[in-house]
Structure formats: structure tokens, C-alpha cells
Amino acid sequence: MAKLPNYADRYRRAKGARAAVRVAGAGGFSISVNTLLALAAVGALLMGCGSSFKDRTLYDGIAFKAKAKPVDKKVSRADFRVEVSKASQSYKGARLAAHHAGVTYCLTDAGYGTSEIVWDVDPYDPEAELRLDGDTAVFHGTCQS
């Protein structure tokens, strides 16, 4: 029987235990297969993290963090509140982000299947006074069925 390369001998001797299989590269360096797999996994995770930032919707050139949630879901999921963080960056953009979050809430989260909303302060009305809580814009709306 032909002599097996060194890494195969090590693997055979390990008898089911993890063997330190090494991959030799140019320039005399070597790296274990486990290290290669770990590096590949970390690279895949980092690629996933970077793409979410690129895919964020911009409102007036700014990516806002907007959260829509029911006022009291025990009473009705139709009545909701939208909070847009760092609204002072662009009040116009904050209004657009609030509208988008409200429509998304009514269509998917609340399950009404419609984008018709009755707003206390209409985000599309630039003359309407914006309600601020610190640097957070606050909007209230009701999903129509």
C-alpha cells in the first residue's frame, strides 16, 4: 500500500476525534480547516450585516428609525402610534417615515389589509404642527377597515 500523506495519517490515528488537518499555502504558511471554516462563517455574517444598511429606505436623503405600535392592543389594534427618532435631521423626512411606518403597520402588523389611515396630524400636511417628544416625532393614527 502506498504511503499516505501526513495529514491522512494524522486523521486515521485520531480514531473519530477531530484531527488537525492543515492546508498548506504558498509562502510556507498553513492554516487548519477548522480555522478556514470559522473565517468563512464570520465573513458570511459580516456580509449580511452590511447589506441591511444599504437597503434602508431614505426619506429626504436620511434613514430614519420609525416604530409603529398599537396604543392599546387589548382594546383595538386599529389605533396606533408612530415614533420617529432624530426627527430634527429633517422634519419632512420624519413625516414621510411616519407615513410609511403607519401604512406598513395597517397592512401587515394590524392585519387590516388597507393603507387608509385617519391621522391626528397628517404627515403629508407640511403646515400641520409636528408633535415632538425631545427629538422624537410622534404621530397617532387609526387604520380604516
Stockholm file with secondary structure:
# STOCKHOLM 1.0

chainA/1-145         MAKLPNYADRYRRAKGARAAVRVAGAGGFSISVNTLLALAAVGALLMGCGSSFKDRTLYDGIAFKAKAKPVDKKVSRADFRVEVSKASQSYKGARLAAHHAGVTYCLTDAGYGTSEIVWDVDPYDPEAELRLDGDTAVFHGTCQS
#=GR chainA/1-145 SS CCCCCHHHHHHHHHTTSCCCCEEECGGGCEEEHHHHHHHHHHHHHHHHHHHHHHTCCCBTTBCCCEEEEEEETTTEEEEEEEEETTGGGCHHHHHHHHHHHHHHIIIIISCCCCCCEEESSCTTCTTSCCCEETTEEEEEEEECC
#=GC SS_cons         CCCCCHHHHHHHHHTTSCCCCEEECGGGCEEEHHHHHHHHHHHHHHHHHHHHHHTCCCBTTBCCCEEEEEEETTTEEEEEEEEETTGGGCHHHHHHHHHHHHHHIIIIISCCCCCCEEESSCTTCTTSCCCEETTEEEEEEEECC
//
